Amino acid sequence: MVEIRWHGRGGQGAKTAAILFGEVAVSYGKYIQAFPEYGPERRGAPVRAFNRLDDNPILLHSPIDEPDVVVVLDQSLIEPAKVVEGLKEDGILLINTPDQPAEVRKKYKIKGKKISTVDASKISKETIGKELPNTPLLGALVKITRFVEFDRMVKDLKIQFKKKFRGNEKLIKGNINSLERAYKEVVSE
């Protein structure tokens, strides 16, 4: 089983990204869970979302305490949300930041772990027209984990985006472009 924990702020799309990633994994015949964890917080408050993927039915129904991958939509959450806590020693930390992985490692004193970074905020502003780092981070996640094939994910997400953004071709194209750019621009250490 592979477990992913998403850290973001309300309105950044952590829940949506987890659900979209789960829907893509289902097309591979995987068993998945995609769920958020938040209370009465409002826009801007810290939120977490989760994915579990497995070839077998998933019988766990709890938050993920020891993820294989942690995706951080807002770099300001690294310390207060303790995003590295519980991440497996060989786990992957994917962060939305303009910083290089070595800079992040030094700044936050992160030992072990694989670190990948991509400026998802910049990418989303340039492709979608507003800061929504969730879609670019999906592209980066697929690149660094290889859990699913990128081209197949793009094809599946085009279908999802056409339903979600009915008739708004500019927004559909912008989201696809953000996936592709993050896939190309993610840097790993």
C-alpha positions as CSV (number, residue, x, y, z in Angstrom):
1,M,0.0,0.0,0.0
2,V,1.2,3.5,-0.8
3,E,0.1,6.4,1.4
4,I,0.2,10.1,0.6
5,R,-0.5,13.0,2.9
6,W,-1.3,16.4,1.5
7,H,-0.8,19.6,3.5
8,G,-2.3,22.9,2.3
9,R,-4.6,25.8,3.3
10,G,-8.3,25.9,2.8
11,G,-8.9,27.0,-0.8
12,Q,-5.6,25.8,-2.3
13,G,-7.1,22.5,-3.5
14,A,-5.5,19.8,-1.3
15,K,-8.8,17.9,-1.1
16,T,-9.4,18.3,-4.8
17,A,-5.9,17.1,-5.7
18,A,-6.3,14.0,-3.5
19,I,-9.6,13.2,-5.1
20,L,-8.4,13.8,-8.7
21,F,-5.3,11.6,-8.0
22,G,-7.5,8.9,-6.6
23,E,-9.8,9.0,-9.6
24,V,-6.8,8.5,-11.9
25,A,-5.6,5.6,-9.8
26,V,-9.0,3.9,-10.1
27,S,-8.6,3.8,-13.9
28,Y,-5.6,1.6,-13.2
29,G,-7.7,-0.9,-11.3
30,K,-6.3,0.2,-8.0
31,Y,-8.2,0.4,-4.8
32,I,-8.0,3.9,-3.5
33,Q,-9.0,6.2,-0.7
34,A,-9.1,10.0,-1.0
35,F,-10.3,12.0,1.9
36,P,-9.8,15.3,3.7
37,E,-9.3,16.1,7.3
38,Y,-10.6,19.4,8.5
39,G,-13.0,20.9,11.0
40,P,-14.9,24.2,10.9
41,E,-11.9,26.1,9.6
42,R,-12.3,28.5,6.8
43,R,-10.4,29.6,3.7
44,G,-6.7,29.9,4.6
45,A,-6.7,27.6,7.6
46,P,-4.4,24.5,7.5
47,V,-6.0,21.4,6.1
48,R,-4.8,17.9,5.3
49,A,-6.0,15.4,2.7
50,F,-5.0,11.8,2.2
51,N,-4.6,9.1,-0.5
52,R,-4.2,5.3,0.0
53,L,-3.5,3.2,-3.1
54,D,-3.3,-0.6,-3.2
55,D,-3.8,-3.6,-5.4
56,N,-6.0,-5.1,-2.7
57,P,-9.1,-3.8,-0.9
58,I,-8.2,-1.1,1.8
59,L,-9.6,-1.9,5.2
60,L,-8.0,1.1,7.1
61,H,-10.2,4.1,7.8
62,S,-7.9,6.5,9.6
63,P,-5.7,9.5,8.9
64,I,-2.2,8.6,7.6
65,D,0.5,9.0,10.2
66,E,3.4,7.4,8.4
67,P,3.1,8.4,4.7
68,D,5.3,7.3,1.8
69,V,4.9,10.8,0.3
70,V,4.1,14.2,1.7
71,V,2.9,16.9,-0.7
72,V,3.1,20.5,0.6
73,L,1.0,23.1,-1.2
74,D,2.1,26.0,1.1
75,Q,5.7,26.2,2.2
76,S,4.7,28.2,5.2
77,L,3.2,25.1,6.7
78,I,6.5,23.1,6.8
79,E,7.3,23.9,10.4
80,P,4.0,24.7,12.1
81,A,2.2,21.7,10.5
82,K,5.2,19.5,11.1
83,V,4.8,18.1,7.6
84,V,7.8,15.8,7.9
85,E,6.5,14.2,11.0
86,G,6.0,10.5,10.4
87,L,7.3,10.6,6.8
88,K,9.1,7.3,6.2
89,E,12.9,7.5,6.2
90,D,13.0,6.7,2.4
91,G,9.9,8.8,1.9
92,I,9.4,11.7,-0.6
93,L,8.7,15.3,0.4
94,L,7.3,17.3,-2.5
95,I,7.1,21.1,-1.8
96,N,5.5,24.0,-3.7
97,T,8.5,26.5,-3.5
98,P,10.8,28.4,-5.8
99,D,13.7,27.0,-3.6
100,Q,15.9,24.1,-4.7
101,P,15.7,20.9,-2.7
102,A,19.2,21.5,-1.0
103,E,18.0,24.9,0.1
104,V,14.9,23.4,1.7
105,R,16.9,20.7,3.4
106,K,19.3,23.2,4.9
107,K,16.6,25.8,5.9
108,Y,14.4,23.3,7.7
109,K,17.2,20.9,8.8
110,I,15.6,17.9,7.1
111,K,17.6,14.7,7.5
112,G,17.2,11.7,5.2
113,K,14.1,11.8,3.0
114,K,14.0,12.6,-0.7
115,I,13.1,16.2,-1.4
116,S,11.5,17.5,-4.6
117,T,10.5,21.1,-5.3
118,V,8.5,22.9,-8.0
119,D,7.2,26.4,-8.1
120,A,3.6,25.3,-8.5
121,S,2.2,28.8,-7.4
122,K,4.1,30.5,-10.2
123,I,3.1,27.8,-12.7
124,S,-0.5,28.1,-11.8
125,K,-0.5,31.9,-12.0
126,E,1.0,31.7,-15.5
127,T,-1.1,28.9,-16.9
128,I,-4.4,29.2,-15.0
129,G,-4.4,32.9,-14.1
130,K,-4.5,32.5,-10.4
131,E,-2.6,30.8,-7.6
132,L,-3.9,27.2,-7.4
133,P,-0.9,24.9,-6.8
134,N,-2.8,21.7,-6.6
135,T,-2.9,20.8,-10.3
136,P,0.7,21.5,-11.0
137,L,1.6,19.5,-7.9
138,L,-0.3,16.5,-9.4
139,G,2.0,16.7,-12.5
140,A,5.1,16.8,-10.3
141,L,3.8,14.0,-8.1
142,V,3.5,11.7,-11.0
143,K,7.0,12.6,-12.3
144,I,8.7,11.8,-9.0
145,T,6.7,8.7,-8.0
146,R,5.8,7.1,-11.3
147,F,2.6,5.7,-9.5
148,V,0.7,6.3,-12.8
149,E,1.7,7.1,-16.4
150,F,1.8,10.8,-17.1
151,D,0.2,10.7,-20.5
152,R,-2.6,8.5,-19.2
153,M,-3.2,10.8,-16.2
154,V,-3.4,13.8,-18.6
155,K,-6.0,12.0,-20.7
156,D,-8.0,11.0,-17.6
157,L,-7.8,14.5,-16.1
158,K,-8.9,16.2,-19.4
159,I,-12.1,14.2,-19.0
160,Q,-12.5,15.3,-15.4
161,F,-11.7,18.9,-16.2
162,K,-14.3,19.0,-19.0
163,K,-16.9,17.9,-16.5
164,K,-15.8,20.3,-13.8
165,F,-15.2,23.3,-16.0
166,R,-18.0,22.8,-18.5
167,G,-17.3,24.7,-21.7
168,N,-14.4,26.8,-20.2
169,E,-11.7,25.6,-22.7
170,K,-9.3,28.3,-21.5
171,L,-9.4,26.9,-17.9
172,I,-9.2,23.3,-19.1
173,K,-6.2,24.1,-21.3
174,G,-4.6,26.1,-18.5
175,N,-4.9,23.2,-16.0
176,I,-3.4,20.7,-18.5
177,N,-0.5,23.2,-19.3
178,S,0.1,23.5,-15.5
179,L,0.4,19.7,-15.2
180,E,2.8,19.5,-18.1
181,R,5.0,22.4,-16.9
182,A,5.3,21.0,-13.3
183,Y,6.1,17.6,-14.7
184,K,9.0,19.1,-16.6
185,E,10.1,21.6,-14.0
186,V,10.1,19.6,-10.8
187,V,13.6,19.2,-9.3
188,S,14.6,16.3,-7.0
189,E,17.5,15.7,-4.7
